[in-house]
Amino acid sequence: MTVIETESLTKRYPRVTALDRLSVGIEPGVTGLVGANGAGKSTLIKILLGLSPATEGTAAVLGLDVATEGPRIRSLVGYMPEHDCLPPDVSATEFVVHMARMSGLPPTSARERTADTLRHVGLYEERYRPIGGYSTGMKQRVKLAQALVHDPKLVLLDEPTNGLDPVGRDEMLALIRRVHSDFGISVLVTSHLLGELERTSDQIVVIDGGKLLRASSTRDFTQATASLAVEVTDTDDHPDGTRAALEAFTAAGLTAHADGHLLLVDIADESTYDTVRDAVAALGLGLIRMEQRRHRIAEIFKSKQDQEGGSRDAA
Ligand SMILES: Nc1ncnc2c1ncn2[C@@H]1O[C@H](COP(=O)(O)OP(=O)(O)OP(=O)(O)O)[C@@H](O)[C@H]1O
């Protein structure tokens, strides 16, 4: 079952192709949509909401065709826009109640849902103060609350960590995780920062120049490239133990490279551990560390970009 499905989705503006034959299926859970600025993330969200027509291709949200079912999709989906769009003179409560009413909730349940949602996003104490006096983090929480207030099945969050300091980012990401774990709401969250979504997301979709680069579970993403980090001592016989071990690993048929004092060995299969241990023992070196290291997503892309000679700002 997929919550979002696109097929050859293309969006051409007069001077740029923002989405280029994008075909992707997104399952329930938390999905990170990652891409550099201008990759096409916001364009995709607007098409999914039925607010902007695709030039070619098709897309379905919760099984509904975006070309014909926009209003129904928007009743089932919450949207947190990227830019600050909050009225400064009203309180969070007034604004979120208003948005709940816009979504069709009757007055009493709009007020109840608003109180619950603001409590959930951690804005309960400040809920009667005008939004104009809020910090960036508080404004982001109001935007999240209005996306959740009508109890959607799916929320589309466009760069919710933008402008936040590291602590604010972590809090927002934890909150996003809870949107799914506490309420079972699926989440599509965008970011231009590859690293920040890997702890939050079940799946990662990476787009670049409107094209799909990769879509897979976060676990597959990082595990497929697992490596063994090995650190060894120097000895009188081998004053550069790292170099001696690297040569021995290569001679034993392993793929390895040095990163300072660390040797990073590709894990071909279970026997890699024994081969490393035996090679180190044969040289008479001490083994300081041998541990499996999952690559961070950012590293995978850095090496991919280095290979391609690219210098994009997704990091
Ligand atoms: N209404 C528009 N008219 C013309 N070009 C547009 C329009 N909206 C977006 N674009 C262009 O389409 C491309 C993709 O933009 P989009 O906003 O979808 O990217 P993004 O990944 O969301 O990046 P950002 O995080 O910077 O918003 C960009 O080159 C952008 O300039």
The ligand as a Tripos MOL2 file, in Angstrom:
@<TRIPOS>MOLECULE
LIG
   31    33     1     0     0
SMALL
NO_CHARGES

@<TRIPOS>ATOM
      1 N1          6.0820   29.3010  -10.0340 N.pl3     1 LIG1
      2 C1          7.2760   29.0760  -10.5980 C.ar      1 LIG1
      3 N2          7.5850   29.6100  -11.7960 N.ar      1 LIG1
      4 C2          8.7650   29.3490  -12.3860 C.ar      1 LIG1
      5 N3          9.7270   28.5750  -11.8610 N.ar      1 LIG1
      6 C3          9.4930   28.0220  -10.6570 C.ar      1 LIG1
      7 C4          8.2490   28.2390   -9.9560 C.ar      1 LIG1
      8 N4          8.2950   27.5590   -8.7880 N.ar      1 LIG1
      9 C5          9.4880   26.9460   -8.7460 C.ar      1 LIG1
     10 N5         10.2090   27.2110   -9.8520 N.ar      1 LIG1
     11 C6         11.5500   26.6830  -10.1690 C.3       1 LIG1
     12 O1         11.4640   25.2720  -10.1510 O.3       1 LIG1
     13 C7         12.6390   24.7160   -9.5560 C.3       1 LIG1
     14 C8         12.2500   23.8600   -8.3690 C.3       1 LIG1
     15 O2         11.7650   24.7090   -7.3340 O.3       1 LIG1
     16 P1         11.1870   24.1880   -5.9510 P.3       1 LIG1
     17 O3         10.7330   25.3790   -5.1550 O.co2     1 LIG1
     18 O4         10.2230   23.1030   -6.1930 O.co2     1 LIG1
     19 O5         12.4920   23.5600   -5.2940 O.3       1 LIG1
     20 P2         12.7450   23.1190   -3.8090 P.3       1 LIG1
     21 O6         13.4410   21.8280   -3.8820 O.co2     1 LIG1
     22 O7         11.5040   23.2000   -3.0190 O.co2     1 LIG1
     23 O8         13.7670   24.2080   -3.2990 O.3       1 LIG1
     24 P3         13.6020   25.2690   -2.1130 P.3       1 LIG1
     25 O9         13.8380   24.4970   -0.8810 O.co2     1 LIG1
     26 O10        14.6970   26.2570   -2.4220 O.co2     1 LIG1
     27 O11        12.2240   25.8280   -2.2430 O.co2     1 LIG1
     28 C9         13.5340   25.8730   -9.2180 C.3       1 LIG1
     29 O12        14.4670   26.0430  -10.2670 O.3       1 LIG1
     30 C10        12.5900   27.0440   -9.1380 C.3       1 LIG1
     31 O13        13.2430   28.2420   -9.4820 O.3       1 LIG1
@<TRIPOS>BOND
     1     1     2 1
     2     2     3 ar
     3     2     7 ar
     4     3     4 ar
     5     4     5 ar
     6     5     6 ar
     7     6     7 ar
     8     6    10 ar
     9     7     8 ar
    10     8     9 ar
    11     9    10 ar
    12    10    11 1
    13    11    12 1
    14    11    30 1
    15    12    13 1
    16    13    14 1
    17    13    28 1
    18    14    15 1
    19    15    16 1
    20    16    17 2
    21    16    18 1
    22    16    19 1
    23    19    20 1
    24    20    21 2
    25    20    22 1
    26    20    23 1
    27    23    24 1
    28    24    25 2
    29    24    26 1
    30    24    27 1
    31    28    29 1
    32    28    30 1
    33    30    31 1
@<TRIPOS>SUBSTRUCTURE
     1 LIG1         1 GROUP 0 **** ****
